[in-house]
Amino acid sequence: MTSDGWPNPALEADVPALECPENVLEWLDSLPKHVHEIASKVAEHGGGIWIVGGAVRDACLGIPVHDIDFAVSLEPQHMMDIFPDALPTGIDYGTVSLRGGDQFYEATTLRTESHYGDGRRPEQVRWGISLAEDLERRDFTINAMAIDIARRVMHDPHHGLQDVERGMLRAVGQAHRRISEDGLRILRAYRFLDRGKAGVWKFDFELSEALRQNAHMLKAVTHERIWMEWLKILDGKNMAQVVEKMAHDGVLDSFLPGEWGVQHLRLAALYHPYIPDLNGLTRFALLLSECFSIEVEEALLALKLSNKERTYILDLHGRFGSLPEQSLSSMRIFRAVLEEHAEQHLKLEVILRSHQLSPSMGIGNETADDVYALLEAYERLAPLKSGHESLIDGHWLMERTQMAKGPALGRLKGWLHRLQIERDLANADEVEAVLCSLHWTEENHLDWPKLRFPE
């Protein structure tokens, strides 16, 4: 490294250099010292190193950069030799992960690729030393820029910076060819339209046509990769506009049940003022609200969601259309069962009714105004004296009833827990008083109420 802490100049790129915009220079000044140390070590071993990809794009946009990726001219094994603590995370494709303090930085060897025979991966990967060829193989111009840290210059052979400034997404080279190489680029293209506070970008005409004509290629992409990109789209600030465009372009039909070009009510619901309060999984459940439960389950299984994600969406879907009564006892049960999701459920019910959506499980006659009233009542609901946890356990109950362990004991404990919540009981003595008032010895335990919502 130089005396002022900057990395020594590495191998020079075979791409013309441009001055960095002022905001990019400010970002370079804030880079962690580990980035400089990595760049210097590559330079000391005769290699070239550049920051590439999303970090450059986001720096140009003036938004926070979360991950820094490098392109290097040294081959993967050479990188492993000079960085002994590196991880070979994708070494077959030239990628190693370099440690820098408590962070990891991906470094990928410059490469050229033959054609993509299966629409998913290159048939052959060859290492190279040409930054120009490496940028040539990238998907979109805004992702085909590089920064030389030591020289503080940019390399932008495909005019990505110009596209950033005009809010345009454009393919590197011929759009049809670029999309046909890897079907996942279709979803990546729609994801990149959402620029957060900067709004929604546009496709150039050639890319727009290529996306529509190649939508069928998503069927060749692994479901795990589709889900990763789709969830990022769902989490986006401008998700509604992006998803609506995907529906009209026929892209959603490739991996979701139904014909989305005619789902005007569901698409309109994505613009409701409550949508920004919801995460991507919840927004996805709302999109699937009018699908039959079997369709939802099959779609989630096909997309390879985790068990936790799948359960979350199926639980939401199963509750759509259900509301508590406005009585204190009903509202207490509702809050105790759904806990931190109770208010969200009411907001979802407002959205369903505001946009005349018909959940597959059915919906009551309540209007959106009725649900707003429930929201107000929920906000006024006082905390329970003893909280939501049961005041008694099985041993306590066995001592007082002489019941043996088994289903009946569990059902009675659950019934008492429900009554504790409904009546806001304060202690075990009050629970015992309620127990004495029940005719539990005369009734079938299968008929005893449970603590649940919906009923």
Secondary structure as the mmCIF struct_conf table of DSSP 4:
data_model
#
loop_
_struct_conf.conf_type_id
_struct_conf.id
_struct_conf.beg_label_comp_id
_struct_conf.beg_label_asym_id
_struct_conf.beg_label_seq_id
_struct_conf.end_label_comp_id
_struct_conf.end_label_asym_id
_struct_conf.end_label_seq_id
TURN_TY1_P TURN_TY1_P1 SER A 3 ASP A 4
BEND BEND1 GLY A 5 GLY A 5
HELX_LH_PP_P HELX_LH_PP_P1 TRP A 6 PRO A 9
BEND BEND2 LEU A 11 LEU A 11
HELX_LH_PP_P HELX_LH_PP_P2 GLU A 12 ALA A 13
BEND BEND3 ASP A 14 VAL A 15
STRN STRN1 LEU A 18 GLU A 19
HELX_LH_PP_P HELX_LH_PP_P3 CYS A 20 PRO A 21
HELX_RH_AL_P HELX_RH_AL_P1 GLU A 22 ASP A 29
TURN_TY1_P TURN_TY1_P2 SER A 30 SER A 30
HELX_RH_AL_P HELX_RH_AL_P2 LYS A 33 GLU A 44
TURN_TY1_P TURN_TY1_P3 HIS A 45 GLY A 46
STRN STRN2 ILE A 49 VAL A 52
TURN_TY1_P TURN_TY1_P4 GLY A 53 GLY A 53
HELX_RH_AL_P HELX_RH_AL_P3 GLY A 54 LEU A 61
TURN_TY1_P TURN_TY1_P5 GLY A 62 GLY A 62
BEND BEND4 ILE A 63 ILE A 63
STRN STRN3 ASP A 69 VAL A 72
BEND BEND5 SER A 73 LEU A 74
HELX_RH_AL_P HELX_RH_AL_P4 PRO A 76 ILE A 82
BEND BEND6 PHE A 83 PHE A 83
TURN_TY1_P TURN_TY1_P6 PRO A 84 ASP A 85
STRN STRN4 LEU A 87 GLY A 90
HELX_RH_3T_P HELX_RH_3T_P1 ILE A 91 TYR A 93
TURN_TY1_P TURN_TY1_P7 GLY A 94 GLY A 94
STRN STRN5 THR A 95 GLY A 100
TURN_TY1_P TURN_TY1_P8 GLY A 101 ASP A 102
STRN STRN6 GLN A 103 THR A 109
STRN STRN7 ARG A 111 GLU A 113
TURN_TY1_P TURN_TY1_P9 GLY A 117 ASP A 118
BEND BEND7 GLY A 119 ARG A 121
BEND BEND8 GLU A 123 GLU A 123
STRN STRN8 VAL A 125 TRP A 127
BEND BEND9 ILE A 129 ILE A 129
HELX_RH_AL_P HELX_RH_AL_P5 LEU A 131 GLU A 136
TURN_TY1_P TURN_TY1_P10 ARG A 137 ARG A 137
BEND BEND10 ARG A 138 ASP A 139
STRN STRN9 PHE A 140 PHE A 140
HELX_RH_3T_P HELX_RH_3T_P2 THR A 141 ASN A 143
BEND BEND11 ALA A 144 ALA A 144
STRN STRN10 ALA A 146 ASP A 148
TURN_TY1_P TURN_TY1_P11 ILE A 149 ARG A 152
STRN STRN11 VAL A 153 HIS A 155
TURN_TY1_P TURN_TY1_P12 PRO A 157 HIS A 158
HELX_RH_AL_P HELX_RH_AL_P6 GLY A 160 ARG A 166
TURN_TY1_P TURN_TY1_P13 GLY A 167 GLY A 167
STRN STRN12 MET A 168 LEU A 169
STRN STRN13 ALA A 171 ALA A 171
BEND BEND12 VAL A 172 GLY A 173
HELX_RH_AL_P HELX_RH_AL_P7 ALA A 175 GLU A 181
TURN_TY1_P TURN_TY1_P14 GLY A 183 GLY A 183
HELX_RH_AL_P HELX_RH_AL_P8 LEU A 184 LEU A 193
STRN STRN14 ASP A 194 ASP A 194
HELX_RH_3T_P HELX_RH_3T_P3 GLY A 196 ALA A 198
STRN STRN15 VAL A 200 VAL A 200
STRN STRN16 LYS A 202 PHE A 203
HELX_RH_AL_P HELX_RH_AL_P9 PHE A 205 GLN A 213
TURN_TY1_P TURN_TY1_P15 ASN A 214 ASN A 214
HELX_RH_3T_P HELX_RH_3T_P4 ALA A 215 ALA A 220
BEND BEND13 VAL A 221 VAL A 221
HELX_RH_AL_P HELX_RH_AL_P10 HIS A 223 LEU A 234
TURN_TY1_P TURN_TY1_P16 ASP A 235 ASP A 235
BEND BEND14 GLY A 236 GLY A 236
TURN_TY1_P TURN_TY1_P17 LYS A 237 ASN A 238
HELX_RH_AL_P HELX_RH_AL_P11 MET A 239 HIS A 248
TURN_TY1_P TURN_TY1_P18 ASP A 249 GLY A 250
HELX_RH_3T_P HELX_RH_3T_P5 LEU A 252 SER A 254
TURN_TY1_P TURN_TY1_P19 PHE A 255 PHE A 255
BEND BEND15 LEU A 256 GLY A 258
HELX_RH_3T_P HELX_RH_3T_P6 TRP A 260 VAL A 262
HELX_RH_AL_P HELX_RH_AL_P12 HIS A 264 ALA A 269
TURN_TY1_P TURN_TY1_P20 LEU A 270 TYR A 271
BEND BEND16 HIS A 272 HIS A 272
TURN_TY1_P TURN_TY1_P21 PRO A 273 TYR A 274
HELX_RH_3T_P HELX_RH_3T_P7 ILE A 275 ASP A 277
BEND BEND17 LEU A 278 LEU A 278
HELX_RH_AL_P HELX_RH_AL_P13 GLY A 280 LEU A 287
TURN_TY1_P TURN_TY1_P22 LEU A 288 GLU A 290
BEND BEND18 CYS A 291 CYS A 291
HELX_RH_AL_P HELX_RH_AL_P14 SER A 293 ALA A 302
TURN_TY1_P TURN_TY1_P23 LEU A 303 LYS A 304
HELX_RH_AL_P HELX_RH_AL_P15 ASN A 307 ARG A 319
TURN_TY1_P TURN_TY1_P24 PHE A 320 GLY A 321
BEND BEND19 GLN A 326 SER A 327
HELX_RH_AL_P HELX_RH_AL_P16 LEU A 328 LEU A 338
HELX_RH_3T_P HELX_RH_3T_P8 GLU A 339 HIS A 341
HELX_RH_AL_P HELX_RH_AL_P17 ALA A 342 SER A 354
TURN_TY1_P TURN_TY1_P25 HIS A 355 GLN A 356
TURN_TY1_P TURN_TY1_P26 SER A 360 MET A 361
BEND BEND20 ASN A 365 ASN A 365
HELX_RH_AL_P HELX_RH_AL_P18 ALA A 368 ARG A 380
HELX_LH_PP_P HELX_LH_PP_P4 LEU A 381 LEU A 384
TURN_TY1_P TURN_TY1_P27 LYS A 385 SER A 386
BEND BEND21 HIS A 388 GLU A 389
BEND BEND22 LEU A 391 LEU A 391
HELX_RH_AL_P HELX_RH_AL_P19 GLY A 394 THR A 401
HELX_LH_PP_P HELX_LH_PP_P5 MET A 403 ALA A 404
BEND BEND23 LYS A 405 GLY A 406
HELX_RH_AL_P HELX_RH_AL_P20 PRO A 407 ARG A 423
TURN_TY1_P TURN_TY1_P28 ASP A 424 ASP A 424
BEND BEND24 ASN A 427 ASN A 427
HELX_RH_AL_P HELX_RH_AL_P21 ALA A 428 SER A 437
HELX_RH_3T_P HELX_RH_3T_P9 TRP A 440 GLU A 442
BEND BEND25 GLU A 443 GLU A 443
HELX_RH_3T_P HELX_RH_3T_P10 HIS A 445 ASP A 447
BEND BEND26 TRP A 448 TRP A 448
BEND BEND27 LEU A 451 LEU A 451
BEND BEND28 PHE A 453 PHE A 453
#
